[in-house]
Amino acid sequence: MTALEDRRSPVETTGAATSPGLYTYDLAPIKREGRRWGAYNVFTLWANDVHSLGNYAFAIGLFALGLNVWGILAAFALASVLLFLLLTLSGFMGHKTGVPFPVMSRIAFGIKGARIPAAVRGAVAVTWFGIQTYLASTVLSTLLVAMFPSLARLDTNSLLGQSTLGWITFLALWALQVLIVSYGMQMIRRYMAFAAPTTLITMCALAVWMFVRAGGSISLSAGDPLTGGAMWLQVLQAAALWVVIYGTFVLNFCDFTRSARSRGSIVRGNVIGIPVNMLFFACIVAVLSGAQFKLDGRVITSPTDIVRTVPNMALLAVASLALIALTVAVNLLANFVAPIYTLVDLFPRRLDFRRAGLVSAVLGLVITPWNLYNSPLVVNYFLGGLGALLGPLFGVIMADYWLLRRARVNVPHLYTEDADAEYHYRRGYNPRAVAAFVPSAAIAVVVALVPFFHAAAGFSWFVGAVLAAGLYTLVADRAAPRRDVDGEAIAVTAE
């Protein structure tokens, strides 16, 4: 028997045996004893993810759209409160059950229906994994050309949309991430612990340098800032869009908090990592954008625009490598773990964590993400449409767990195909959850993509989540048994 087969051996549970199609080492609940994620590890999730290049581009864009510094701070203050509440509720689910997101979804959608939310979350993540790797590779290419000008000749041709230098840097960072993931979640935890302080120090130093360059003051707005009702509408839209950006994380936060030592570590890590860290992020954005505008009247689009102006080659190299390390950390957290668990759930007899990581990475390569990123139509409609589905999924899962079950979960029954088990529903699908999800998802996608609803597009996640939660609460079977049984009998030791 191979090690992989050994990890999939059926386990006797209370009343039923686990199914090899539902239970593997990677999908099994984690024993409470030996969980290693403390408050600092939860904080590093946000210290890395909040300070991503994409987030900086989004936040600096608010300056260009007419929000002044105080409006930007207000938007992030509101968003951070909402995210703290949503992510804490989601995190508690992971800590209680010890299961990853594809298994968590079985509670509301059924042992087979759970593949619907897992597949949606995985598809979004694979696409963004490729795009983020491409963005990091452009920073590395720029650094290499600055250090070795002769390499510029490798950046003039095109093969499937990428130059030779682009292929080299992309594959190098692609392989680095595959290597890190091959060592499992604990290696990801260690990498985050290293990357978080590096990122914070680098971005803070960059902001201080720009502040000094601008003579110790910054522009509080770009041109004529929005005022009155128009300003507050933009603040609300910006806050909503910031929550939408984290619509993926609020779904699968349990992938990380299943290893948390306690609820307290989740709360403490979230407090420092979300409200405190996000306002710190907003202050850096204000300084970078305001200082650059004061210097030359130009609104930057990304911190890389500033990094390229660093006059000292050694400092340029340090700043560029810090941005690359940051992007890799974000990719591992937001875009690599989710599709890995999804693939293990879809193909439990063939894939484990390491093999699923390689398959996810290959998928992120073959979609040629640079071509997707350079096509606004694809990004807006494909990713926008998929993103709009995340709100309704969140609404169904949270309403089922918190409003109907009151956090009562029969964990062993998440792993059995026994027809009498709680989450078998109808042939493995919960038709009531699907009935709440489908119309809510359709409405959310229409609001997100149809031009007529452009003014409300930023609120599509909330529209879908509230509709789905309300519908599911109305149609759910309230007479069904809801037992609270922990998964320690079938749990595995954390890596």
C-alpha positions in Angstrom: 0.0 0.0 0.0 1.4 3.4 -1.0 1.6 6.4 1.4 -1.2 8.1 -0.6 -3.4 5.0 -0.4 -2.7 4.7 3.3 -3.9 8.2 3.9 -7.3 7.3 2.3 -8.1 4.2 4.2 -11.7 4.2 5.5 -12.2 5.1 9.2 -15.0 3.9 11.3 -17.1 6.8 12.7 -20.2 7.1 14.8 -22.8 5.2 12.9 -21.0 5.1 9.5 -17.7 4.6 7.8 -15.9 7.4 6.0 -15.9 7.1 2.2 -12.6 7.1 0.3 -14.3 9.5 -2.1 -14.8 12.0 0.7 -12.1 11.4 3.3 -8.4 11.8 2.7 -5.5 13.0 4.9 -5.7 16.5 3.3 -9.5 16.8 3.6 -9.7 15.3 7.1 -10.3 17.5 10.2 -7.2 18.6 12.1 -6.8 17.5 15.7 -7.2 20.3 18.2 -4.0 19.3 20.0 -1.0 20.3 17.9 -2.6 23.2 16.0 0.1 25.8 15.5 -1.4 28.9 14.1 -1.4 31.7 16.7 -2.4 35.4 16.5 0.9 36.3 14.8 0.3 33.8 12.0 -3.2 35.1 11.4 -1.9 38.6 11.4 0.7 37.7 8.7 -2.1 36.6 6.4 -3.3 40.2 6.3 0.1 41.8 6.6 1.0 40.1 3.3 -2.4 40.1 1.5 -3.5 43.6 2.2 -0.2 45.1 0.9 -0.4 43.4 -2.5 0.4 45.2 -5.7 -3.2 44.8 -6.9 -4.6 46.3 -3.7 -2.2 49.3 -4.0 -3.3 49.9 -7.6 -7.0 49.8 -6.4 -6.4 52.2 -3.5 -4.3 54.6 -5.5 -7.0 54.6 -8.1 -9.4 56.1 -5.5 -7.1 59.1 -5.4 -7.4 59.5 -9.2 -11.2 59.1 -9.0 -11.5 62.2 -6.8 -11.4 61.0 -3.2 -9.2 63.1 -1.0 -7.0 61.5 1.7 -9.7 61.7 4.3 -12.2 60.0 2.0 -9.8 57.2 1.3 -9.2 56.7 5.1 -13.0 56.7 5.7 -13.6 54.1 3.0 -10.9 51.8 4.4 -12.1 52.3 8.0 -15.7 51.2 7.0 -14.4 48.3 4.9 -12.1 47.1 7.7 -15.0 46.9 10.2 -17.2 44.9 7.8 -14.3 42.6 6.9 -13.3 42.0 10.5 -16.9 40.9 11.3 -17.2 38.6 8.2 -13.8 37.1 8.5 -14.1 36.4 12.2 -17.4 34.6 11.7 -15.8 32.6 8.8 -12.7 31.9 10.9 -14.6 30.6 13.8 -16.2 28.0 11.5 -12.7 26.7 10.6 -11.5 26.5 14.2 -14.6 24.6 15.4 -14.7 22.0 12.7 -11.0 21.8 11.6 -12.0 21.2 8.0 -11.0 22.9 4.7 -13.5 24.9 2.6 -14.6 22.1 0.2 -15.6 20.0 3.2 -17.1 23.0 5.0 -19.4 23.6 2.0 -20.8 20.1 2.4 -22.7 21.3 5.5 -25.1 23.5 3.4 -24.8 22.1 -0.1 -24.4 18.4 0.6 -21.5 16.0 0.2 -21.7 16.3 -3.6 -23.3 19.7 -4.0 -20.3 21.2 -2.2 -18.3 20.8 -5.4 -20.2 23.8 -6.8 -18.8 26.5 -4.4 -15.4 24.7 -4.3 -15.2 24.8 -8.1 -16.2 28.5 -8.3 -13.7 29.5 -5.7 -11.0 27.3 -7.3 -11.5 28.7 -10.8 -11.2 32.3 -9.6 -8.0 31.4 -7.6 -6.3 29.6 -10.5 -6.8 32.5 -12.8 -5.5 35.0 -10.3 -2.6 32.8 -9.4 -1.4 33.0 -13.0 -2.0 36.8 -13.2 -0.2 37.6 -9.9 2.7 35.4 -10.9 2.9 37.4 -14.2 2.8 40.7 -12.4 5.6 39.6 -10.1 7.6 38.5 -13.1 7.3 41.9 -14.7 8.9 43.4 -11.6 11.7 40.8 -11.8 12.3 41.5 -15.5 12.5 45.2 -14.9 15.0 44.7 -12.1 17.2 42.3 -14.2 17.3 44.8 -17.1 18.3 47.6 -14.8 21.1 45.5 -13.3 22.2 43.9 -16.6 21.2 46.1 -19.5 22.3 43.5 -22.1 19.3 41.4 -21.1 17.0 44.0 -22.8 17.5 42.2 -26.1 15.7 39.1 -24.6 12.7 41.3 -24.0 11.9 42.3 -27.6 10.5 39.1 -29.1 7.1 37.4 -28.4 6.2 33.7 -27.9 2.6 33.1 -27.0 2.5 36.8 -25.9 5.6 36.6 -23.7 9.2 37.6 -24.5 12.1 35.3 -23.7 13.0 37.2 -20.6 9.3 37.2 -19.6 9.2 33.5 -19.9 12.3 33.1 -17.9 11.2 35.3 -15.0 7.6 33.9 -15.0 8.8 30.2 -14.9 11.3 31.0 -12.2 8.7 32.5 -9.9 6.2 29.8 -10.9 8.7 27.1 -9.9 9.5 28.8 -6.6 5.8 28.8 -5.6 5.4 25.2 -6.6 8.5 24.3 -4.4 7.1 26.1 -1.4 3.7 24.5 -1.7 5.2 21.1 -2.1 6.2 21.3 1.6 2.7 21.8 2.8 0.8 24.4 4.8 3.4 24.7 7.5 6.0 25.9 5.0 3.4 28.4 3.7 3.0 29.6 7.4 6.8 30.0 7.7 7.1 31.9 4.4 4.4 34.3 5.5 6.1 34.9 8.8 9.2 35.9 6.9 7.5 37.9 4.2 5.2 40.0 6.4 7.8 42.1 8.3 9.8 42.4 5.1 6.8 43.8 3.3 5.8 46.2 6.1 9.3 47.6 6.5 9.8 48.0 2.8 6.5 49.8 2.2 7.0 52.0 5.2 10.5 52.9 4.1 9.2 53.7 0.6 6.5 56.0 2.0 9.1 57.8 4.3 11.4 58.3 1.3 8.7 59.8 -0.8 7.5 62.0 2.1 11.1 63.4 2.4 11.4 63.9 -1.4 8.1 65.9 -1.3 9.6 68.3 1.3 7.7 66.9 4.3 4.2 67.4 3.0 1.8 65.8 0.5 -1.2 66.8 -1.7 -4.4 65.9 0.0 -6.2 65.4 -3.3 -5.6 65.2 -7.0 -7.1 68.4 -8.5 -10.8 69.0 -7.6 -11.8 66.4 -5.0 -15.4 65.1 -4.7 -17.5 66.7 -2.0 -20.9 66.2 -0.4 -23.1 63.4 -1.5 -20.9 62.5 -4.5 -17.9 62.0 -2.1 -19.9 59.8 0.3 -21.3 57.7 -2.5 -17.7 57.1 -3.7 -16.6 56.2 -0.1 -19.4 53.6 0.1 -18.6 52.2 -3.3 -14.9 52.0 -2.5 -15.6 50.3 0.9 -18.0 47.8 -0.9 -15.4 47.0 -3.6 -12.7 46.5 -1.0 -15.0 43.8 0.7 -15.6 42.3 -2.8 -11.8 42.0 -3.3 -11.8 39.8 -0.1 -14.9 37.9 -1.2 -12.7 34.9 -2.0 -11.0 35.0 1.4 -14.2 35.2 3.5 -15.3 32.0 1.8 -12.2 29.9 2.4 -10.6 31.5 5.5 -11.3 28.2 7.2 -8.5 26.7 5.1 -6.2 28.6 7.5 -8.1 28.9 10.8 -8.6 25.1 10.9 -5.0 25.2 12.2 -5.7 28.0 14.7 -5.0 27.4 18.4 -8.0 29.2 19.7 -10.8 31.6 18.9 -8.8 34.3 20.7 -5.9 33.9 18.3 -8.2 34.4 15.4 -9.7 37.6 17.0 -6.4 39.1 18.0 -4.8 38.3 14.6 -7.8 39.8 12.8 -7.9 42.9 15.0 -4.2 43.8 14.2 -4.3 42.4 10.7 -7.6 44.0 9.5 -8.6 47.4 11.1 -5.1 48.4 12.3 -3.2 47.0 9.3 -5.7 48.3 6.7 -5.6 51.8 8.1 -1.8 51.7 8.1 -2.1 50.5 4.4 -4.4 53.5 3.7 -1.9 55.9 5.2 0.9 54.5 3.0 -1.3 54.9 0.0 -2.1 58.5 0.9 1.6 59.3 1.3 2.7 57.6 -1.9 0.0 59.1 -4.1 -0.1 62.5 -2.4 3.7 62.9 -2.5 4.0 61.9 -6.1 1.2 64.3 -7.1 2.9 67.1 -5.2 6.2 66.4 -7.0 5.1 66.3 -10.6 1.3 66.5 -10.7 1.1 62.8 -11.8 -1.1 60.1 -10.2 0.8 56.8 -10.0 -0.9 53.5 -10.8 1.2 51.2 -8.6 4.1 51.3 -6.1 6.3 49.8 -8.9 6.1 53.2 -10.6 7.9 54.7 -7.6 10.3 51.8 -7.1 11.6 52.3 -10.7 12.6 55.8 -9.7 14.9 54.7 -6.8 18.3 56.2 -7.8 20.5 53.7 -5.9 20.8 50.2 -7.6 21.2 48.4 -4.3 18.0 50.0 -2.9 16.2 49.4 -6.2 17.1 45.7 -5.9 16.0 45.4 -2.3 12.7 47.2 -3.0 12.0 45.1 -6.1 12.7 41.8 -4.3 10.5 42.8 -1.5 7.6 43.5 -3.9 8.3 40.1 -5.5 8.3 38.3 -2.1 5.1 40.1 -1.3 3.4 39.0 -4.5 4.5 35.4 -4.0 3.1 35.5 -0.4 -0.3 36.8 -1.6 -0.4 34.2 -4.3 0.2 31.4 -1.9 -2.5 32.6 0.5 -5.3 33.8 -1.8 -4.7 31.9 -5.0 -2.9 28.6 -4.4 -4.4 26.9 -1.3 -8.0 27.1 -2.5 -7.6 25.3 -5.8 -5.4 22.7 -4.2 -8.2 21.7 -1.8 -10.7 21.9 -4.6 -8.7 19.5 -6.7 -8.2 17.1 -3.8 -11.9 17.1 -3.2 -12.7 16.5 -6.9 -10.1 13.8 -7.4 -9.5 12.3 -3.9 -8.2 8.9 -5.2 -5.5 10.5 -7.4 -4.4 13.7 -5.8 -2.9 14.8 -2.5 -1.9 18.3 -1.4 1.5 18.2 -3.3 0.1 16.7 -6.5 -2.9 19.1 -6.5 -0.5 22.0 -6.1 1.4 21.0 -9.2 -1.8 20.6 -11.2 -3.1 24.0 -10.0 0.2 25.6 -11.1 0.1 23.9 -14.5 -3.4 25.2 -15.0 -2.3 28.7 -14.0 0.4 28.4 -16.7 -1.5 27.0 -19.6 -4.2 29.7 -19.5 -1.4 32.2 -20.4 -2.4 34.7 -17.7 -0.6 37.6 -19.4 -3.0 37.4 -22.3 -5.9 37.4 -19.9 -4.6 40.3 -17.9 -4.0 42.4 -21.0 -7.6 41.8 -22.1 -9.9 44.0 -20.1 -12.9 42.3 -21.6 -11.8 38.9 -20.2 -10.9 40.3 -16.8 -14.1 42.3 -16.4 -16.6 39.7 -17.6 -15.0 36.4 -16.8 -13.5 37.3 -13.4 -16.3 39.8 -12.7 -18.9 37.2 -13.4 -17.2 34.5 -11.2 -16.6 37.1 -8.5 -20.3 37.9 -8.4 -21.0 34.3 -7.6 -19.0 34.4 -4.4 -21.5 36.6 -2.5 -24.5 34.2 -2.9 -22.3 31.2 -1.9 -21.2 33.1 1.2 -24.8 34.0 2.0 -26.0 30.3 1.8 -23.1 28.9 3.8 -23.2 31.5 6.6 -27.0 31.4 6.9 -27.0 27.6 7.2 -24.2 27.5 9.7 -25.0 30.5 12.0 -28.7 31.1 11.6 -30.1 27.6 11.2 -27.6 25.3 12.8 -26.4 27.7 15.4 -22.9 26.3 14.8 -24.0 22.7 15.4 -22.1 20.4 13.0 -21.8 16.6 12.9 -18.3 16.5 11.5 -18.0 12.7 11.0 -21.1 12.8 8.8 -19.3 15.2 6.4 -17.2 12.2 5.3 -19.8 9.5 4.7 -22.0 8.5 1.8 -24.5 6.8 4.1 -28.0 7.8 2.9 -29.1 8.4 6.5 -26.3 10.8 7.2 -27.1 14.5 7.9 -25.4 15.9 4.8 -26.5 13.3 2.2 -29.7 15.3 1.6 -31.0 14.2 -1.9 -28.4 12.0 -3.6 -25.7 14.2 -2.1 -27.2 17.5 -3.1 -29.2 19.9 -0.9 -31.8 21.2 -3.4 -32.9 24.0 -1.0 -29.4 25.4 -1.0 -29.1 25.2 -4.8 -32.6 26.8 -5.1 -31.5 29.8 -3.0 -28.1 30.1 -4.7 -29.2 30.0 -8.4 -31.6 33.0 -8.5 -29.4 35.0 -6.2 -26.3 34.3 -8.3 -28.2 35.3 -11.5 -29.2 38.6 -10.0 -25.7 39.3 -8.6 -24.1 38.6 -12.0 -26.6 40.9 -13.8 -25.9 43.7 -11.3 -22.2 43.2 -11.7 -22.0 43.0 -15.5 -25.0 44.7 -17.1 -24.2 48.4 -17.9 -27.6 49.6 -16.8 -26.7 48.7 -13.2 -23.3 50.3 -13.4 -23.9 52.5 -10.4 -24.8 49.5 -8.2 -22.1 47.1 -9.7 -19.8 47.6 -6.7 -22.5 46.3 -4.4 -23.1 43.1 -6.3 -21.4 40.9 -3.7 -23.6 42.3 -1.0 -26.8 42.0 -3.1 -26.1 38.3 -3.8 -25.1 37.5 -0.2 -28.1 39.1 1.3 -30.5 37.6 -1.2 -29.1 34.1 -0.9 -29.1 34.2 2.9 -32.7 35.5 3.0 -33.9 32.9 0.4 -32.2 30.0 2.1 -33.5 31.0 5.5 -37.0 30.9 4.0 -36.8 27.6 2.2 -34.4 25.6 4.5 -35.7 22.5 6.2 -36.0 23.5 9.8 -37.2 20.1 10.9 -34.0 18.3 9.9 -31.8 16.9 12.8 -28.8 19.1 13.7 -26.4 17.2 15.9 -23.2 18.7 17.2 -20.4 16.0 17.0 -16.7 16.9 16.8 -14.4 15.2 14.4 -11.6 14.2 16.8 -12.3 10.5 16.2 -11.4 10.9 12.5 -9.0 13.8 12.8 -5.4 13.8 11.7 -2.4 15.5 13.2 -1.4 18.9 11.8 1.7 18.9 9.6 
